[in-house]
């Protein structure tokens, strides 16, 4: 499935928050200020950011790149 189809399935508010996260990751690095970011157990170089109460973004830090792997409801994210 393409990224645009996956993004269309998400609520518009989550897509807007994701866009802000992407901008903050580009400017501040892997742990931007103001975001709840945690390391994912058992997955080195993978972090999760809380977008909204129910949604999480998983991303990998492969220096110098940050790749958003998935955005999903928290019960499906991990």
DSSP file (Angstrom, degrees, kcal/mol; ACC not computed):
  #  RESIDUE AA STRUCTURE BP1 BP2  ACC     N-H-->O    O-->H-N    N-H-->O    O-->H-N    TCO  KAPPA ALPHA  PHI   PSI    X-CA   Y-CA   Z-CA
    1    1 A X              0   0    0      0, 0.0     2,-0.1     0, 0.0     0, 0.0   0.000 360.0 360.0 360.0 139.7    0.0    0.0    0.0
    2    2 A X     >  -     0   0    0      1,-0.1     4,-1.9     4,-0.0     3,-0.2  -0.339 360.0-113.1 -79.0 161.4    1.3    3.4   -0.8
    3    3 A X  H  > S+     0   0    0      1,-0.2     4,-2.6     2,-0.2     5,-0.2   0.888 114.6  55.6 -61.2 -41.1    2.0    6.1    1.7
    4    4 A X  H  > S+     0   0    0      1,-0.2     4,-1.8     2,-0.2    -1,-0.2   0.876 107.4  49.4 -64.1 -36.3   -0.8    8.4    0.4
    5    5 A X  H  > S+     0   0    0      2,-0.2     4,-0.9     1,-0.2    -1,-0.2   0.900 111.9  48.8 -67.7 -39.7   -3.4    5.7    0.8
    6    6 A X  H >X S+     0   0    0     -4,-1.9     4,-0.6     1,-0.2     3,-0.5   0.901 110.9  50.1 -66.0 -40.3   -2.2    5.0    4.4
    7    7 A X  H >< S+     0   0    0     -4,-2.6     3,-0.8     1,-0.2    -1,-0.2   0.845 104.2  58.8 -67.3 -33.1   -2.3    8.7    5.3
    8    8 A X  H 3< S+     0   0    0     -4,-1.8    -1,-0.2     1,-0.2    -2,-0.2   0.777 100.2  57.8 -66.9 -25.2   -5.8    9.0    3.9
    9    9 A X  H << S+     0   0    0     -4,-0.9    -1,-0.2    -3,-0.5    -2,-0.2   0.730  93.8  83.4 -76.1 -21.9   -7.0    6.4    6.4
   10   10 A X  S << S-     0   0    0     -3,-0.8     5,-0.0    -4,-0.6    62,-0.0  -0.485  95.3 -95.3 -80.6 151.3   -5.7    8.4    9.3
   11   11 A X    >>  -     0   0    0     -2,-0.1     4,-1.8     1,-0.1     3,-0.6  -0.361  34.4-118.5 -60.6 146.4   -7.8   11.2   10.8
   12   12 A X  H 3> S+     0   0    0      1,-0.2     4,-2.1     2,-0.2     5,-0.2   0.856 113.3  57.9 -57.6 -37.9   -6.9   14.6    9.4
   13   13 A X  H 3> S+     0   0    0      1,-0.2     4,-2.0     2,-0.2    -1,-0.2   0.891 106.1  49.0 -61.0 -39.8   -5.9   15.9   12.8
   14   14 A X  H <> S+     0   0    0     -3,-0.6     4,-2.5     2,-0.2    -1,-0.2   0.884 108.5  53.4 -67.9 -38.8   -3.3   13.1   13.1
   15   15 A X  H  X S+     0   0    0     -4,-1.8     4,-1.9     2,-0.2    -2,-0.2   0.897 109.9  48.4 -62.2 -40.6   -1.9   13.9    9.6
   16   16 A X  H  X S+     0   0    0     -4,-2.1     4,-1.7     2,-0.2    -2,-0.2   0.895 111.5  48.8 -67.2 -40.2   -1.5   17.5   10.6
   17   17 A X  H  X S+     0   0    0     -4,-2.0     4,-2.3     1,-0.2    -2,-0.2   0.888 109.3  53.8 -65.5 -39.0    0.3   16.5   13.8
   18   18 A X  H  X S+     0   0    0     -4,-2.5     4,-2.5     1,-0.2    -2,-0.2   0.891 105.4  53.4 -61.7 -40.7    2.5   14.2   11.9
   19   19 A X  H  X S+     0   0    0     -4,-1.9     4,-1.9     1,-0.2    -1,-0.2   0.898 109.3  48.7 -61.7 -40.2    3.5   17.0    9.5
   20   20 A X  H  X S+     0   0    0     -4,-1.7     4,-2.4     2,-0.2    -2,-0.2   0.899 109.6  52.3 -66.4 -40.1    4.5   19.1   12.6
   21   21 A X  H  X S+     0   0    0     -4,-2.3     4,-2.8     1,-0.2     5,-0.2   0.918 107.5  52.4 -60.6 -43.6    6.6   16.1   13.9
   22   22 A X  H  X S+     0   0    0     -4,-2.5     4,-2.0     1,-0.2    -1,-0.2   0.912 110.5  47.3 -59.7 -43.2    8.4   15.8   10.6
   23   23 A X  H  X S+     0   0    0     -4,-1.9     4,-1.9     1,-0.2    -1,-0.2   0.908 113.3  48.3 -65.3 -41.1    9.3   19.5   10.7
   24   24 A X  H  X S+     0   0    0     -4,-2.4     4,-3.2     2,-0.2     5,-0.4   0.873 109.6  52.4 -68.0 -36.7   10.5   19.2   14.3
   25   25 A X  H  X S+     0   0    0     -4,-2.8     4,-1.5     1,-0.2    -1,-0.2   0.899 110.0  49.6 -64.2 -39.7   12.5   16.1   13.6
   26   26 A X  H  < S+     0   0    0     -4,-2.0    -2,-0.2    -5,-0.2    -1,-0.2   0.884 121.0  33.9 -65.8 -38.2   14.3   17.9   10.7
   27   27 A X  H  < S+     0   0    0     -4,-1.9    -2,-0.2    -5,-0.1    -3,-0.2   0.861 130.4  28.3 -87.9 -36.6   15.1   20.9   12.8
   28   28 A X  H  < S-     0   0    0     -4,-3.2     3,-0.4     1,-0.3    -3,-0.2   0.557 100.7-125.4-105.6  -9.8   15.7   19.5   16.3
   29   29 A X     <  -     0   0    0     -4,-1.5     3,-0.4    -5,-0.4    -1,-0.3  -0.525  58.0 -29.2  94.2-166.1   17.0   15.9   15.6
   30   30 A X  S    S+     0   0    0      1,-0.3     2,-0.3    -2,-0.2    -1,-0.2   0.673 134.8  42.2 -68.8 -19.2   15.7   12.6   16.9
   31   31 A X  S    S-     0   0    0     -3,-0.4    -1,-0.3    -6,-0.1     3,-0.1  -0.645  79.9-169.8-126.3  76.9   14.3   13.9   20.2
   32   32 A X    >   -     0   0    0     -3,-0.4     3,-1.2    -2,-0.3     5,-0.1  -0.327  29.8-102.7 -68.4 146.8   12.6   17.2   19.5
   33   33 A X  T 3  S+     0   0    0      1,-0.2    -1,-0.1    -9,-0.1     3,-0.1  -0.388 103.3  29.7 -67.8 143.6   11.5   19.3   22.4
   34   34 A X  T 3  S+     0   0    0      1,-0.3     2,-0.4    -2,-0.1    -1,-0.2   0.407  97.2 104.1  90.3  -2.1    7.8   19.2   23.3
   35   35 A X  S <  S-     0   0    0     -3,-1.2     2,-1.1   -14,-0.0    -1,-0.3  -0.880  73.2-125.0-113.6 144.4    7.2   15.7   22.1
   36   36 A X        +     0   0    0     14,-0.4    14,-2.0    -2,-0.4     2,-0.4  -0.783  43.5 173.9 -86.6 102.6    6.8   12.5   24.2
   37   37 A X  E     +A   49   0A   0     -2,-1.1     2,-0.3    12,-0.2    12,-0.2  -0.930   7.4 174.4-117.3 133.9    9.5   10.3   22.7
   38   38 A X  E     -A   48   0A   0     10,-2.3    10,-2.8    -2,-0.4     2,-0.2  -0.960  33.1-110.7-134.9 153.8   10.5    6.9   23.9
   39   39 A X  E     -A   47   0A   0     -2,-0.3     2,-0.6     8,-0.2     8,-0.2  -0.597  34.6-122.0 -78.0 145.7   12.9    4.2   22.8
   40   40 A X    >   -     0   0    0      6,-2.4     3,-1.7     3,-0.4     6,-0.3  -0.807  28.6-118.5 -92.5 123.9   11.2    1.0   21.6
   41   41 A X  T 3  S+     0   0    0     -2,-0.6    -1,-0.0     1,-0.3     3,-0.0  -0.345  94.3  12.6 -62.7 136.3   12.3   -2.1   23.6
   42   42 A X  T 3  S+     0   0    0      1,-0.1     2,-0.4    -2,-0.1    -1,-0.3   0.448 108.8  90.3  79.7   0.1   14.1   -4.7   21.5
   43   43 A X    X   -     0   0    0     -3,-1.7     3,-1.6     3,-0.2    -3,-0.4  -0.823  69.8-147.2-130.3  93.3   14.4   -2.5   18.4
   44   44 A X  T 3  S+     0   0    0     -2,-0.4     3,-0.1     1,-0.3    -3,-0.0  -0.272  81.5  13.5 -61.8 145.1   17.7   -0.5   18.5
   45   45 A X  T 3  S+     0   0    0      1,-0.2    16,-2.7    15,-0.1     2,-0.5   0.608  99.9 120.6  65.9  14.9   17.7    2.9   16.9
   46   46 A X  E <   + B   0  60A   0     -3,-1.6    -6,-2.4    -6,-0.3     2,-0.3  -0.935  37.4 178.5-112.8 131.1   13.9    2.9   16.9
   47   47 A X  E     -AB  39  59A   0     12,-3.1    12,-2.7    -2,-0.5     2,-0.4  -0.853  16.6-144.4-124.3 161.3   11.9    5.6   18.7
   48   48 A X  E     -AB  38  58A   0    -10,-2.8   -10,-2.3    -2,-0.3     2,-0.4  -0.986   8.2-161.2-127.3 139.4    8.2    6.3   19.1
   49   49 A X  E     -AB  37  57A   0      8,-2.5     8,-2.4    -2,-0.4     2,-0.7  -0.962  21.3-126.2-119.6 136.5    6.5    9.7   19.4
   50   50 A X  E     + B   0  56A   0    -14,-2.0   -14,-0.4    -2,-0.4     6,-0.2  -0.720  28.5 175.6 -83.0 116.2    3.0   10.2   20.8
   51   51 A X        -     0   0    0      4,-2.1     2,-0.3    -2,-0.7    -1,-0.2   0.888  69.4 -16.1 -86.4 -44.7    1.0   12.1   18.2
   52   52 A X  S    S-     0   0    0      3,-1.3     3,-0.4   -35,-0.0    -1,-0.3  -0.855  88.4 -79.2-147.8 176.0   -2.3   12.1   20.0
   53   53 A X  S    S+     0   0    0     -2,-0.3    -2,-0.0     1,-0.2    21,-0.0   0.878 130.6  27.9 -52.8 -40.0   -3.6   10.1   22.8
   54   54 A X  S    S+     0   0    0     19,-0.1    20,-3.4    20,-0.0     2,-0.4   0.570 110.2  75.4-100.9  -9.9   -4.3    7.1   20.6
   55   55 A X  E     - C   0  73A   0     -3,-0.4    -4,-2.1    18,-0.3    -3,-1.3  -0.848  51.6-173.6-116.3 142.6   -1.8    7.4   17.8
   56   56 A X  E     -BC  50  72A   0     16,-2.6    16,-2.1    -2,-0.4     2,-0.5  -0.953  14.3-148.6-129.1 148.0    2.0    6.8   17.7
   57   57 A X  E     -BC  49  71A   0     -8,-2.4    -8,-2.5    -2,-0.3     2,-0.5  -0.979  13.2-157.4-114.0 124.8    4.7    7.4   15.1
   58   58 A X  E     +BC  48  70A   0     12,-2.6    11,-2.4    -2,-0.5    12,-1.6  -0.872  19.2 172.4-100.2 132.9    7.5    4.9   15.0
   59   59 A X  E     -BC  47  68A   0    -12,-2.7   -12,-3.1    -2,-0.5     2,-0.4  -0.992  23.9-137.5-142.9 151.4   10.8    6.1   13.4
   60   60 A X  E     -BC  46  67A   0      7,-2.8     7,-2.6    -2,-0.3     2,-0.7  -0.842  10.1-143.9-108.3 142.1   14.3    4.9   13.0
   61   61 A X  E     + C   0  66A   0    -16,-2.7     2,-0.6    -2,-0.4     5,-0.2  -0.912  25.7 166.4-107.4 108.4   17.4    7.0   13.4
   62   62 A X  E >   - C   0  65A   0      3,-2.3     3,-3.4    -2,-0.7    -2,-0.1  -0.896  55.1 -84.4-121.9  97.1   20.1    5.9   11.0
   63   63 A X  T 3  S+     0   0    0     -2,-0.6     3,-0.1     1,-0.4    -2,-0.0  -0.113 112.9   9.0 -51.0 128.9   22.6    8.7   11.1
   64   64 A X  T 3  S+     0   0    0      0, 0.0    -1,-0.4     0, 0.0     2,-0.2  -0.924 124.3  67.3 -96.0  15.1   22.3   11.2    9.5
   65   65 A X  E <   -C   62   0A   0     -3,-3.4    -3,-2.3     2,-0.0     2,-0.4  -0.650  55.4-157.1-101.6 152.9   18.7   10.2    8.4
   66   66 A X  E     -C   61   0A   0     -2,-0.2     2,-0.5    -5,-0.2    -5,-0.2  -0.992  15.9-166.7-124.3 121.0   15.5    9.8   10.4
   67   67 A X  E     -C   60   0A   0     -7,-2.6    -7,-2.8    -2,-0.4     2,-0.7  -0.935  17.0-139.5-115.4 120.5   13.0    7.5    8.7
   68   68 A X  E     -C   59   0A   0     -2,-0.5    -9,-0.3    -9,-0.2     3,-0.1  -0.694  21.4-176.8 -77.8 118.0    9.3    7.4    9.8
   69   69 A X  E     -     0   0A   0    -11,-2.4     2,-0.3    -2,-0.7   -10,-0.2   0.904  56.6 -14.4 -85.2 -46.4    8.5    3.7    9.7
   70   70 A X  E     -C   58   0A   0    -12,-1.6   -12,-2.6     2,-0.1     2,-0.4  -0.995  42.1-153.1-157.0 158.4    4.8    3.8   10.6
   71   71 A X  E     +C   57   0A   0     -2,-0.3     2,-0.3   -14,-0.2   -14,-0.2  -0.982  40.8 139.5-133.5 121.5    1.9    5.8   12.0
   72   72 A X  E     -C   56   0A   0    -16,-2.1   -16,-2.6    -2,-0.4     5,-0.1  -0.961  57.0 -72.8-155.3 167.7   -0.8    3.8   13.6
   73   73 A X  E >>  -C   55   0A   0     -2,-0.3     3,-1.8   -18,-0.2     4,-1.4  -0.389  55.3-111.0 -61.7 146.9   -3.3    3.5   16.5
   74   74 A X  H 3> S+     0   0    0    -20,-3.4     4,-0.6     1,-0.3    -1,-0.1   0.778 116.0  57.3 -60.8 -28.3   -1.4    2.5   19.6
   75   75 A X  H 34 S+     0   0    0    -21,-0.2    -1,-0.3     1,-0.2   -20,-0.1   0.731 118.7  33.3 -72.8 -18.9   -2.8   -1.0   19.8
   76   76 A X  H <4 S+     0   0    0     -3,-1.8    -2,-0.2     2,-0.1    -1,-0.2   0.509  99.4  82.9-108.3  -8.9   -1.5   -1.7   16.3
   77   77 A X  H  <        0   0    0     -4,-1.4    -2,-0.1     1,-0.2    -3,-0.1   0.843 360.0 360.0 -70.6 -35.4    1.7    0.4   16.4
   78   78 A X     <        0   0    0     -4,-0.6    -1,-0.2   -20,-0.0    -2,-0.1   0.452 360.0 360.0-100.0 360.0    4.0   -2.0   18.1
